[in-house]
Amino acid sequence: MAKTKHPSKKARLAKAGRQTRWAPFWTVPKKYGKSRKVHPGRHTAKKRSWRRTKLKA
């Protein structure tokens, strides 16, 4: 990729990066109750890795 990115493309890449993060830790007890131990990554809708799946950006 080019060293300098166009601002609109950079904004699209930044948004895609935020969408693949884990959900906040406090969503686990809110959704399942206090005793259930679940990884917060399960609440993330879009799971994508920079290695596996490329963007159409």
Backbone torsions as a table, in degrees:
resi	resn	phi	psi	omega
1	MET	NA	154.0	-178.1
2	ALA	-65.1	153.8	-179.6
3	LYS	-66.1	-44.3	176.5
4	THR	-102.3	131.0	-176.9
5	LYS	-104.9	148.0	175.1
6	HIS	-66.1	140.7	-175.5
7	PRO	-57.0	-38.0	-178.8
8	SER	-70.2	-37.7	177.7
9	LYS	-68.2	-38.9	178.8
10	LYS	-63.2	-38.4	178.6
11	ALA	-66.3	-39.5	178.6
12	ARG	-65.5	-41.9	178.9
13	LEU	-65.4	-37.9	179.3
14	ALA	-65.9	-40.9	179.1
15	LYS	-64.3	-42.5	179.4
16	ALA	-64.0	-35.4	177.9
17	GLY	-67.6	-36.1	177.8
18	ARG	-70.7	-31.4	-177.1
19	GLN	-71.4	-21.5	-176.0
20	THR	-93.8	1.2	-180.0
21	ARG	-73.9	163.9	175.0
22	TRP	-66.9	156.6	172.7
23	ALA	-71.8	160.0	177.4
24	PRO	-61.7	149.9	-174.7
25	PHE	-64.3	-27.5	-176.4
26	TRP	-76.1	-7.5	178.0
27	THR	-75.4	-21.4	-177.7
28	VAL	-66.4	-56.5	178.8
29	PRO	-66.7	-27.2	179.1
30	LYS	-65.7	-38.5	-175.6
31	LYS	-86.2	-41.7	-171.5
32	TYR	-107.8	-14.4	-174.2
33	GLY	104.5	169.6	-170.5
34	LYS	-70.1	-31.7	-171.0
35	SER	-86.8	-21.6	-173.9
36	ARG	-76.3	131.0	179.0
37	LYS	-104.8	108.3	-179.4
38	VAL	-132.5	144.8	179.3
39	HIS	-73.3	134.8	-178.8
40	PRO	-66.9	-13.6	176.9
41	GLY	-68.0	-16.9	178.8
42	ARG	-71.3	-18.8	-179.0
43	HIS	-90.0	-2.5	-178.9
44	THR	-80.8	125.9	-174.1
45	ALA	-71.2	-47.5	-176.3
46	LYS	-105.2	113.5	178.4
47	LYS	-106.4	115.3	-177.9
48	ARG	-146.9	143.0	176.8
49	SER	-117.3	148.7	-179.8
50	TRP	-66.6	-21.9	176.9
51	ARG	-83.9	-45.0	-173.2
52	ARG	-72.6	-60.9	-169.9
53	THR	-116.1	127.2	179.1
54	LYS	-91.8	154.7	179.1
55	LEU	-92.4	155.7	172.9
56	LYS	-92.9	55.7	-176.0
57	ALA	-102.0	NA	NA
